Amino acid sequence: MSRFRAILLLLNIGKDLVREALGFLRLLLGSKASLAAEVLFLRKQLAFYQERKIKPRRFDDAARISLLLLVSLAKIRTRRNTSSLRQMILLRDLL
């Protein structure tokens, strides 16, 4: 892999990470109703995949990094609040 392609790949991963972070902030700052609607949609999408036995798309590099960051954030919160341990395990299993 040439140096130019490696730099382009890193820039693309960085762009995707920024997009993921902005989406996460939008969810944090948005209303509870919009968050509940998105969770409902994702649950229906997962049920559709499981019913039709379709494999979901593979995670790209930026999604893997953002999930790792979310898991580390969940670990920090778990130290403060042990009730979120189940959520941390679910996130870890996604990786």
VENPE-V520702 format. One record per pair of residues at least 24 apart in sequence whose ideal C-beta (glycine too) atoms are under 10 Angstrom apart, sorted by the first residue. I is the first residue (numbers start at 1). J is the second residue. D is the distance in whole Angstrom. If there is no record, write none. Layout:
i=I j=J d=D
i=I j=J d=D
This chain:
i=9 j=61 d=8
i=10 j=61 d=9
i=12 j=60 d=9
i=12 j=61 d=8
i=12 j=62 d=8
i=13 j=60 d=8
i=13 j=61 d=5
i=13 j=62 d=5
i=13 j=63 d=10
i=13 j=64 d=10
i=13 j=65 d=7
i=14 j=62 d=8
i=14 j=65 d=10
i=15 j=62 d=8
i=16 j=60 d=7
i=16 j=61 d=8
i=16 j=62 d=3
i=16 j=63 d=7
i=16 j=65 d=9
i=16 j=66 d=8
i=17 j=61 d=9
i=17 j=62 d=5
i=17 j=63 d=9
i=17 j=65 d=6
i=17 j=66 d=6
i=17 j=69 d=9
i=18 j=62 d=9
i=19 j=62 d=8
i=19 j=66 d=9
i=20 j=62 d=6
i=20 j=63 d=7
i=20 j=65 d=8
i=20 j=66 d=4
i=20 j=67 d=9
i=20 j=69 d=9
i=20 j=70 d=9
i=21 j=62 d=10
i=21 j=66 d=7
i=21 j=69 d=9
i=23 j=66 d=9
i=24 j=66 d=8
i=24 j=69 d=9
i=24 j=70 d=8
i=24 j=73 d=10
i=59 j=94 d=9
i=59 j=95 d=8
i=63 j=94 d=10
i=64 j=94 d=10
i=64 j=95 d=7
i=67 j=91 d=7
i=67 j=92 d=9
i=67 j=94 d=6
i=67 j=95 d=6
i=68 j=92 d=10
i=68 j=95 d=7
i=70 j=94 d=9
i=70 j=95 d=10
i=71 j=95 d=7
